[in-house]
Amino acid sequence: VNGLPFNKYTWLVTHNAFSIIGEPSFTGTSRVTFYNQEDSVTNQLI
């Protein structure tokens, strides 16, 4: 939906899709990231 303000922030709620607690790494390497998949959309925007 072009022109809507929230479109500028879409990456904030999609970039952490690979940071789910308890899920194995698909590459076999250790993850160097925060596990924030349990955060709400509102908390991610703060």
N, CA, C and O atoms as a Maestro MAE file, in Angstrom:
{
 s_m_m2io_version
 :::
 2.0.0
}

f_m_ct {
 s_m_title
 :::
 protein
 m_atom[184] {
  # First column is atom index #
  i_m_mmod_type
  r_m_x_coord
  r_m_y_coord
  r_m_z_coord
  i_m_residue_number
  s_m_chain_name
  s_m_pdb_residue_name
  s_m_pdb_atom_name
  i_m_atomic_number
  :::
  1 25 0.866 -1.176 0.000 1 A "VAL " " N  " 7
  2 3 0.000 0.000 0.000 1 A "VAL " " CA " 6
  3 2 0.902 1.224 0.000 1 A "VAL " " C  " 6
  4 15 1.331 1.684 1.058 1 A "VAL " " O  " 8
  5 25 1.177 1.732 -1.141 2 A "ASN " " N  " 7
  6 3 2.084 2.868 -1.265 2 A "ASN " " CA " 6
  7 2 1.483 4.127 -0.666 2 A "ASN " " C  " 6
  8 15 0.274 4.346 -0.736 2 A "ASN " " O  " 8
  9 25 2.334 4.948 -0.080 3 A "GLY " " N  " 7
  10 3 1.897 6.218 0.463 3 A "GLY " " CA " 6
  11 2 1.522 6.179 1.929 3 A "GLY " " C  " 6
  12 15 1.403 7.232 2.557 3 A "GLY " " O  " 8
  13 25 1.333 4.999 2.494 4 A "LEU " " N  " 7
  14 3 0.975 4.925 3.907 4 A "LEU " " CA " 6
  15 2 2.241 4.929 4.751 4 A "LEU " " C  " 6
  16 15 3.227 4.284 4.393 4 A "LEU " " O  " 8
  17 25 2.223 5.653 5.875 5 A "PRO " " N  " 7
  18 3 3.428 5.798 6.700 5 A "PRO " " CA " 6
  19 2 4.026 4.476 7.174 5 A "PRO " " C  " 6
  20 15 5.248 4.345 7.235 5 A "PRO " " O  " 8
  21 25 3.188 3.495 7.509 6 A "PHE " " N  " 7
  22 3 3.737 2.255 8.061 6 A "PHE " " CA " 6
  23 2 4.539 1.472 7.032 6 A "PHE " " C  " 6
  24 15 5.310 0.585 7.400 6 A "PHE " " O  " 8
  25 25 4.376 1.777 5.764 7 A "ASN " " N  " 7
  26 3 5.157 1.087 4.736 7 A "ASN " " CA " 6
  27 2 6.650 1.325 4.887 7 A "ASN " " C  " 6
  28 15 7.452 0.489 4.469 7 A "ASN " " O  " 8
  29 25 7.037 2.443 5.473 8 A "LYS " " N  " 7
  30 3 8.450 2.759 5.658 8 A "LYS " " CA " 6
  31 2 9.091 1.865 6.717 8 A "LYS " " C  " 6
  32 15 10.315 1.750 6.778 8 A "LYS " " O  " 8
  33 25 8.278 1.243 7.535 9 A "TYR " " N  " 7
  34 3 8.789 0.479 8.671 9 A "TYR " " CA " 6
  35 2 8.533 -1.013 8.544 9 A "TYR " " C  " 6
  36 15 8.682 -1.747 9.521 9 A "TYR " " O  " 8
  37 25 8.157 -1.466 7.385 10 A "THR " " N  " 7
  38 3 7.844 -2.879 7.192 10 A "THR " " CA " 6
  39 2 8.998 -3.780 7.603 10 A "THR " " C  " 6
  40 15 8.773 -4.838 8.191 10 A "THR " " O  " 8
  41 25 10.236 -3.379 7.304 11 A "TRP " " N  " 7
  42 3 11.397 -4.217 7.613 11 A "TRP " " CA " 6
  43 2 11.557 -4.455 9.103 11 A "TRP " " C  " 6
  44 15 12.171 -5.448 9.494 11 A "TRP " " O  " 8
  45 25 11.026 -3.579 9.951 12 A "LEU " " N  " 7
  46 3 11.180 -3.743 11.394 12 A "LEU " " CA " 6
  47 2 10.462 -4.979 11.909 12 A "LEU " " C  " 6
  48 15 10.883 -5.573 12.902 12 A "LEU " " O  " 8
  49 25 9.400 -5.365 11.255 13 A "VAL " " N  " 7
  50 3 8.642 -6.518 11.725 13 A "VAL " " CA " 6
  51 2 8.883 -7.756 10.866 13 A "VAL " " C  " 6
  52 15 8.299 -8.808 11.125 13 A "VAL " " O  " 8
  53 25 9.733 -7.645 9.852 14 A "THR " " N  " 7
  54 3 10.016 -8.818 9.029 14 A "THR " " CA " 6
  55 2 11.465 -9.266 9.125 14 A "THR " " C  " 6
  56 15 11.764 -10.424 8.834 14 A "THR " " O  " 8
  57 25 12.367 -8.388 9.523 15 A "HIS " " N  " 7
  58 3 13.787 -8.730 9.511 15 A "HIS " " CA " 6
  59 2 14.151 -9.800 10.524 15 A "HIS " " C  " 6
  60 15 15.179 -10.460 10.372 15 A "HIS " " O  " 8
  61 25 13.333 -9.992 11.557 16 A "ASN " " N  " 7
  62 3 13.681 -10.959 12.593 16 A "ASN " " CA " 6
  63 2 12.978 -12.293 12.402 16 A "ASN " " C  " 6
  64 15 12.884 -13.077 13.346 16 A "ASN " " O  " 8
  65 25 12.495 -12.559 11.228 17 A "ALA " " N  " 7
  66 3 11.754 -13.786 10.979 17 A "ALA " " CA " 6
  67 2 12.611 -15.036 11.202 17 A "ALA " " C  " 6
  68 15 12.071 -16.123 11.407 17 A "ALA " " O  " 8
  69 25 13.936 -14.891 11.166 18 A "PHE " " N  " 7
  70 3 14.813 -16.039 11.340 18 A "PHE " " CA " 6
  71 2 15.327 -16.157 12.769 18 A "PHE " " C  " 6
  72 15 16.218 -16.962 13.040 18 A "PHE " " O  " 8
  73 25 14.782 -15.373 13.677 19 A "SER " " N  " 7
  74 3 15.252 -15.363 15.053 19 A "SER " " CA " 6
  75 2 14.187 -15.935 15.988 19 A "SER " " C  " 6
  76 15 13.747 -15.264 16.922 19 A "SER " " O  " 8
  77 25 13.785 -17.156 15.734 20 A "ILE " " N  " 7
  78 3 12.750 -17.806 16.527 20 A "ILE " " CA " 6
  79 2 13.413 -18.706 17.562 20 A "ILE " " C  " 6
  80 15 14.235 -19.556 17.220 20 A "ILE " " O  " 8
  81 25 13.055 -18.516 18.818 21 A "ILE " " N  " 7
  82 3 13.630 -19.311 19.906 21 A "ILE " " CA " 6
  83 2 13.341 -20.794 19.685 21 A "ILE " " C  " 6
  84 15 12.211 -21.183 19.390 21 A "ILE " " O  " 8
  85 25 14.367 -21.604 19.831 22 A "GLY " " N  " 7
  86 3 14.208 -23.047 19.738 22 A "GLY " " CA " 6
  87 2 14.320 -23.620 18.336 22 A "GLY " " C  " 6
  88 15 14.349 -24.840 18.174 22 A "GLY " " O  " 8
  89 25 14.385 -22.774 17.326 23 A "GLU " " N  " 7
  90 3 14.516 -23.264 15.955 23 A "GLU " " CA " 6
  91 2 15.993 -23.471 15.624 23 A "GLU " " C  " 6
  92 15 16.824 -22.636 15.981 23 A "GLU " " O  " 8
  93 25 16.329 -24.558 14.953 24 A "PRO " " N  " 7
  94 3 17.731 -24.808 14.600 24 A "PRO " " CA " 6
  95 2 18.198 -23.873 13.485 24 A "PRO " " C  " 6
  96 15 17.394 -23.355 12.710 24 A "PRO " " O  " 8
  97 25 19.480 -23.675 13.424 25 A "SER " " N  " 7
  98 3 20.068 -22.872 12.355 25 A "SER " " CA " 6
  99 2 20.096 -23.700 11.077 25 A "SER " " C  " 6
  100 15 20.559 -24.840 11.087 25 A "SER " " O  " 8
  101 25 19.608 -23.141 9.985 26 A "PHE " " N  " 7
  102 3 19.601 -23.865 8.717 26 A "PHE " " CA " 6
  103 2 20.991 -23.981 8.117 26 A "PHE " " C  " 6
  104 15 21.254 -24.886 7.325 26 A "PHE " " O  " 8
  105 25 21.888 -23.068 8.489 27 A "THR " " N  " 7
  106 3 23.241 -23.097 7.933 27 A "THR " " CA " 6
  107 2 24.199 -23.915 8.789 27 A "THR " " C  " 6
  108 15 25.311 -24.218 8.356 27 A "THR " " O  " 8
  109 25 23.779 -24.276 10.003 28 A "GLY " " N  " 7
  110 3 24.639 -25.039 10.891 28 A "GLY " " CA " 6
  111 2 25.598 -24.182 11.697 28 A "GLY " " C  " 6
  112 15 26.411 -24.713 12.454 28 A "GLY " " O  " 8
  113 25 25.517 -22.873 11.549 29 A "THR " " N  " 7
  114 3 26.384 -21.969 12.300 29 A "THR " " CA " 6
  115 2 25.634 -21.402 13.495 29 A "THR " " C  " 6
  116 15 24.404 -21.420 13.537 29 A "THR " " O  " 8
  117 25 26.382 -20.904 14.456 30 A "SER " " N  " 7
  118 3 25.767 -20.279 15.622 30 A "SER " " CA " 6
  119 2 25.163 -18.942 15.229 30 A "SER " " C  " 6
  120 15 25.701 -18.223 14.387 30 A "SER " " O  " 8
  121 25 24.052 -18.628 15.845 31 A "ARG " " N  " 7
  122 3 23.414 -17.345 15.571 31 A "ARG " " CA " 6
  123 2 23.999 -16.274 16.464 31 A "ARG " " C  " 6
  124 15 24.217 -16.489 17.656 31 A "ARG " " O  " 8
  125 25 24.248 -15.135 15.884 32 A "VAL " " N  " 7
  126 3 24.726 -13.985 16.641 32 A "VAL " " CA " 6
  127 2 23.647 -12.917 16.497 32 A "VAL " " C  " 6
  128 15 23.784 -11.961 15.734 32 A "VAL " " O  " 8
  129 25 22.582 -13.109 17.248 33 A "THR " " N  " 7
  130 3 21.436 -12.206 17.139 33 A "THR " " CA " 6
  131 2 20.624 -12.259 18.412 33 A "THR " " C  " 6
  132 15 20.803 -13.149 19.243 33 A "THR " " O  " 8
  133 25 19.732 -11.302 18.556 34 A "PHE " " N  " 7
  134 3 18.806 -11.306 19.677 34 A "PHE " " CA " 6
  135 2 17.579 -12.104 19.273 34 A "PHE " " C  " 6
  136 15 17.135 -12.035 18.127 34 A "PHE " " O  " 8
  137 25 17.041 -12.848 20.201 35 A "TYR " " N  " 7
  138 3 15.801 -13.564 19.941 35 A "TYR " " CA " 6
  139 2 14.654 -12.634 20.297 35 A "TYR " " C  " 6
  140 15 14.340 -12.460 21.475 35 A "TYR " " O  " 8
  141 25 14.031 -12.041 19.305 36 A "ASN " " N  " 7
  142 3 12.964 -11.087 19.579 36 A "ASN " " CA " 6
  143 2 11.671 -11.454 18.874 36 A "ASN " " C  " 6
  144 15 10.793 -10.604 18.725 36 A "ASN " " O  " 8
  145 25 11.535 -12.676 18.446 37 A "GLN " " N  " 7
  146 3 10.324 -13.078 17.745 37 A "GLN " " CA " 6
  147 2 9.116 -13.037 18.671 37 A "GLN " " C  " 6
  148 15 7.983 -12.931 18.200 37 A "GLN " " O  " 8
  149 25 9.338 -13.118 19.981 38 A "GLU " " N  " 7
  150 3 8.212 -13.091 20.906 38 A "GLU " " CA " 6
  151 2 7.727 -11.669 21.177 38 A "GLU " " C  " 6
  152 15 6.694 -11.487 21.822 38 A "GLU " " O  " 8
  153 25 8.451 -10.662 20.697 39 A "ASP " " N  " 7
  154 3 8.026 -9.274 20.882 39 A "ASP " " CA " 6
  155 2 6.839 -8.955 19.990 39 A "ASP " " C  " 6
  156 15 6.726 -9.465 18.876 39 A "ASP " " O  " 8
  157 25 5.949 -8.096 20.503 40 A "SER " " N  " 7
  158 3 4.824 -7.651 19.687 40 A "SER " " CA " 6
  159 2 5.312 -6.637 18.659 40 A "SER " " C  " 6
  160 15 6.428 -6.129 18.769 40 A "SER " " O  " 8
  161 25 4.500 -6.346 17.683 41 A "VAL " " N  " 7
  162 3 4.854 -5.351 16.675 41 A "VAL " " CA " 6
  163 2 5.095 -4.012 17.349 41 A "VAL " " C  " 6
  164 15 6.036 -3.300 16.996 41 A "VAL " " O  " 8
  165 25 4.260 -3.661 18.313 42 A "THR " " N  " 7
  166 3 4.406 -2.390 19.027 42 A "THR " " CA " 6
  167 2 5.745 -2.318 19.743 42 A "THR " " C  " 6
  168 15 6.422 -1.292 19.674 42 A "THR " " O  " 8
  169 25 6.141 -3.382 20.429 43 A "ASN " " N  " 7
  170 3 7.417 -3.388 21.144 43 A "ASN " " CA " 6
  171 2 8.602 -3.283 20.197 43 A "ASN " " C  " 6
  172 15 9.620 -2.690 20.553 43 A "ASN " " O  " 8
  173 25 8.493 -3.840 19.007 44 A "GLN " " N  " 7
  174 3 9.583 -3.755 18.046 44 A "GLN " " CA " 6
  175 2 9.753 -2.348 17.501 44 A "GLN " " C  " 6
  176 15 10.849 -1.976 17.079 44 A "GLN " " O  " 8
  177 25 8.688 -1.563 17.502 45 A "LEU " " N  " 7
  178 3 8.749 -0.204 16.970 45 A "LEU " " CA " 6
  179 2 9.231 0.806 17.996 45 A "LEU " " C  " 6
  180 15 9.498 1.957 17.651 45 A "LEU " " O  " 8
  181 25 9.347 0.394 19.252 46 A "ILE " " N  " 7
  182 3 9.792 1.318 20.310 46 A "ILE " " CA " 6
  183 2 11.292 1.491 20.238 46 A "ILE " " C  " 6
  184 15 11.867 2.228 21.039 46 A "ILE " " O  " 8
  :::
 }
 m_bond[183] {
  # First column is bond index #
  i_m_from
  i_m_to
  i_m_order
  :::
  1 1 2 1
  2 2 3 1
  3 3 4 2
  4 3 5 1
  5 5 6 1
  6 6 7 1
  7 7 8 2
  8 7 9 1
  9 9 10 1
  10 10 11 1
  11 11 12 2
  12 11 13 1
  13 13 14 1
  14 14 15 1
  15 15 16 2
  16 15 17 1
  17 17 18 1
  18 18 19 1
  19 19 20 2
  20 19 21 1
  21 21 22 1
  22 22 23 1
  23 23 24 2
  24 23 25 1
  25 25 26 1
  26 26 27 1
  27 27 28 2
  28 27 29 1
  29 29 30 1
  30 30 31 1
  31 31 32 2
  32 31 33 1
  33 33 34 1
  34 34 35 1
  35 35 36 2
  36 35 37 1
  37 37 38 1
  38 38 39 1
  39 39 40 2
  40 39 41 1
  41 41 42 1
  42 42 43 1
  43 43 44 2
  44 43 45 1
  45 45 46 1
  46 46 47 1
  47 47 48 2
  48 47 49 1
  49 49 50 1
  50 50 51 1
  51 51 52 2
  52 51 53 1
  53 53 54 1
  54 54 55 1
  55 55 56 2
  56 55 57 1
  57 57 58 1
  58 58 59 1
  59 59 60 2
  60 59 61 1
  61 61 62 1
  62 62 63 1
  63 63 64 2
  64 63 65 1
  65 65 66 1
  66 66 67 1
  67 67 68 2
  68 67 69 1
  69 69 70 1
  70 70 71 1
  71 71 72 2
  72 71 73 1
  73 73 74 1
  74 74 75 1
  75 75 76 2
  76 75 77 1
  77 77 78 1
  78 78 79 1
  79 79 80 2
  80 79 81 1
  81 81 82 1
  82 82 83 1
  83 83 84 2
  84 83 85 1
  85 85 86 1
  86 86 87 1
  87 87 88 2
  88 87 89 1
  89 89 90 1
  90 90 91 1
  91 91 92 2
  92 91 93 1
  93 93 94 1
  94 94 95 1
  95 95 96 2
  96 95 97 1
  97 97 98 1
  98 98 99 1
  99 99 100 2
  100 99 101 1
  101 101 102 1
  102 102 103 1
  103 103 104 2
  104 103 105 1
  105 105 106 1
  106 106 107 1
  107 107 108 2
  108 107 109 1
  109 109 110 1
  110 110 111 1
  111 111 112 2
  112 111 113 1
  113 113 114 1
  114 114 115 1
  115 115 116 2
  116 115 117 1
  117 117 118 1
  118 118 119 1
  119 119 120 2
  120 119 121 1
  121 121 122 1
  122 122 123 1
  123 123 124 2
  124 123 125 1
  125 125 126 1
  126 126 127 1
  127 127 128 2
  128 127 129 1
  129 129 130 1
  130 130 131 1
  131 131 132 2
  132 131 133 1
  133 133 134 1
  134 134 135 1
  135 135 136 2
  136 135 137 1
  137 137 138 1
  138 138 139 1
  139 139 140 2
  140 139 141 1
  141 141 142 1
  142 142 143 1
  143 143 144 2
  144 143 145 1
  145 145 146 1
  146 146 147 1
  147 147 148 2
  148 147 149 1
  149 149 150 1
  150 150 151 1
  151 151 152 2
  152 151 153 1
  153 153 154 1
  154 154 155 1
  155 155 156 2
  156 155 157 1
  157 157 158 1
  158 158 159 1
  159 159 160 2
  160 159 161 1
  161 161 162 1
  162 162 163 1
  163 163 164 2
  164 163 165 1
  165 165 166 1
  166 166 167 1
  167 167 168 2
  168 167 169 1
  169 169 170 1
  170 170 171 1
  171 171 172 2
  172 171 173 1
  173 173 174 1
  174 174 175 1
  175 175 176 2
  176 175 177 1
  177 177 178 1
  178 178 179 1
  179 179 180 2
  180 179 181 1
  181 181 182 1
  182 182 183 1
  183 183 184 2
  :::
 }
}
